[in-house]
Amino acid sequence: MAFIQYLKFDGESLPLPDFYDIDLSDVEADSGGETEAGTTQRDVIRSGVVTISVSFSVSSAWLKKLTAYSKKPKIAVQYFDTENLALKETEMYITGYKAKLEKDTSYKGLWTVSFTLKEF
């Protein structure tokens, strides 16, 4: 059985994530808000901005790669888009990078790595 490829960074396929959560949000202008009549006015500048929260269980080799990606100012990301059920490409950056040692092994440990990807 083949698994779906959820994420690629700069063309490199990432391991199967333990957790994958997509959030689509709108960017609104400051001119929106509530009118004098009490109705809500939204001035949407951009809709469908992607934020992905993800977590992996990885070896020390992948820990090193993911840590290097977390320091890049931008990454070409292909992510599994839930709207058309296919990979979609965009530029993103990593925030909230966390690495946690789960088990010490002779191969420098098993790690849980989690972070959030935000679209430019």
C-alpha positions in Angstrom: 0.0 0.0 0.0 1.4 3.4 -1.0 1.1 6.4 1.3 0.2 9.9 0.1 3.1 12.3 -0.1 2.0 15.2 2.2 5.0 17.5 2.0 8.1 18.2 -0.1 10.6 20.9 0.7 12.7 22.2 -2.3 11.7 19.1 -4.2 12.8 16.7 -1.4 10.1 14.3 -0.1 9.6 14.5 3.6 8.8 11.4 5.8 5.2 10.6 6.6 4.0 13.0 9.3 2.4 11.9 12.6 0.2 15.0 12.5 -0.9 17.2 9.6 -3.3 20.1 10.1 -4.1 22.7 7.4 -5.8 26.0 8.2 -7.0 28.3 5.4 -7.6 31.9 6.4 -8.4 35.3 4.9 -6.3 38.5 5.1 -8.5 41.5 5.7 -7.8 45.2 5.3 -7.9 47.6 8.2 -10.8 49.3 6.5 -13.2 46.5 7.4 -15.2 46.1 10.6 -18.6 47.1 11.9 -20.5 50.0 10.2 -22.6 52.6 11.9 -25.7 50.5 11.0 -24.3 47.6 12.9 -23.5 45.4 9.9 -20.1 43.7 9.4 -18.1 44.8 6.4 -15.1 42.6 5.3 -12.5 43.9 2.9 -10.7 40.7 2.0 -7.3 41.4 0.5 -6.4 37.7 0.0 -8.3 34.5 0.7 -7.1 31.0 1.3 -3.7 31.8 3.0 -2.4 28.4 4.1 -1.0 27.6 7.5 0.1 24.0 8.1 0.9 22.5 11.6 2.9 19.3 11.3 4.8 16.8 13.5 7.2 14.0 12.6 8.9 11.1 14.3 12.4 11.1 12.8 16.0 9.8 13.0 18.9 12.1 13.7 19.6 12.4 10.0 16.1 13.9 9.4 16.4 16.0 12.5 19.5 17.6 11.0 17.8 18.2 7.6 14.6 19.7 9.2 16.7 21.9 11.5 18.5 23.3 8.5 15.1 23.9 6.7 13.8 25.8 9.8 16.6 28.3 9.5 15.9 29.2 5.8 14.0 32.5 5.2 11.8 30.7 2.6 11.2 27.2 1.3 9.5 26.0 -1.9 6.9 23.8 -0.4 4.6 21.2 -2.1 1.8 20.3 0.3 -1.2 18.0 0.1 -4.1 20.4 -0.7 -7.4 19.2 0.7 -9.4 21.1 -1.9 -8.3 19.2 -5.0 -6.6 16.2 -3.2 -3.2 16.8 -4.9 0.1 18.4 -4.2 0.1 22.2 -4.6 3.2 24.4 -4.6 3.8 27.7 -2.8 6.5 29.5 -0.8 6.4 29.2 2.9 8.5 29.7 6.1 8.8 27.8 9.3 7.8 29.1 12.8 7.6 27.4 16.2 10.2 24.8 15.5 10.5 22.2 18.3 12.6 19.1 18.6 12.1 16.6 21.4 14.2 13.5 22.2 11.8 10.5 22.5 14.2 7.7 22.9 18.0 7.5 23.1 19.3 4.9 20.7 22.8 3.9 19.4 21.9 6.0 16.3 21.7 9.4 18.1 18.1 9.0 19.1 14.5 9.0 17.9 13.1 12.5 17.7 9.7 14.2 17.5 9.9 17.4 15.5 7.0 19.8 15.2 6.6 23.2 13.5 4.2 25.4 11.6 4.5 26.4 8.0 3.1 29.8 6.9 2.5 30.9 3.4 3.9 34.2 2.2 
